[in-house]
Amino acid sequence: MKKRVKATTWKVSAKNETECYYRIQIEGITTKKEEKQVLIATKDWEPSGKAYYPKGKERVFLFSKKFSDRDSLLEWAQTFPFELQEQTIRGNHKKIKTAASA
């Protein structure tokens, strides 16, 4: 069974509480088509890191971006083509509605 691309985002604490700084980790990328979709969907995000796991031929990307508030993140998420969840400060995961879940 093919592993699906999924993403997790979380808020990074910031000194300036008027803006929200988020990171996103996207994993399960095994094809060039998936990689291209990820890079298009995150074109406004700043790359923060990447990894490659040769055993499963899987790539993982990390990106960062500032949003004016959480609602701005949720608005962006509606265009994201893969499953997305938000990790809360307590470590719980909440599913976010995306284009993939529509």
N, C-alpha and C positions, 0 to 999 in steps of 0.2 A: 504494500500500500504506500502510495506517495505521500510524503510529509507535506503539509500545507504551510504556506508562508503565513506567519503571524507576527504581530508587533505588540510591544508593550511600551507605554509612555508613562513618565512620572514627572512630577514637579520637583525642580531643584530649588532649594531655598535661596532666596535672593535678599540682598540688603534693602533694595527698593521694593517695597510691598505693592506698589502701584502696577508693576509688571509681573508677569508670570513667565518664568524660564523653564522650559520643558526639554526633556531628553526623550528620544525614542530609540528602541532597539528592535530591529527587524531581522527575523531569523527564518531559516527554512528555505532560503533562496538556493535553488539548484540548477536553474536554467538561465540562459542569457535573456530570454523574454521576461522572466520574473525580475531579474536585476534591472532591466531597462524600465519596467513599470515602477519599481521602487525609486529609481533615480529621478524619474519624471514627477512622481508624486511628492518627492521631498526636495524639489529643485530650489525652494526658498529656505531650506534648512541648512545649517552649517554642519559639514561632516565632522564627526568627533572620533571615529574609529571604525575599524573593520577587522574581520577575522575570517579565516578559511579553515574548514575541517576536512582534510583529505579523505578520511574514512567514509564519510557520507557525501562527499563532494558538495558540501553546504557552505554558503557564505552568510555572514552576519554583518549588518551595518548599524552604526550608531550615529545619530544626528542630534543637534541641539537647535532650539529656536526660542526667541522671546515672543510672547503674546501679550496683548493688553489685559486680557483676563481669561478665565477658563472657558467662557462662552466662545471666545475666538478660536480656541483649540477645538472645541466641539464642532464649530462651523467648518474648520479645515478638515476635520475627520470625515465629514460627509462626502468628501471627494476622494478619500483614501481607498484604494482598490482591494485591500486585504483586511482580514480580521484584526481588530485593535482592542486592547484593553488598557485600562489605566490602573496603575498600582498606587494605592493611597499611602499616606504617611505611615499608617499602621501595617502596611504590607498586604492588605486585602486587594483583590482584583475586581474591577468593575468593567463590564463590557461596554464599549462605546459604539454607537450606531455609525456605520460606515457605508460606502457605496457597495461593498461586498455583502453587507447584511440586508440590503434593500431588496 
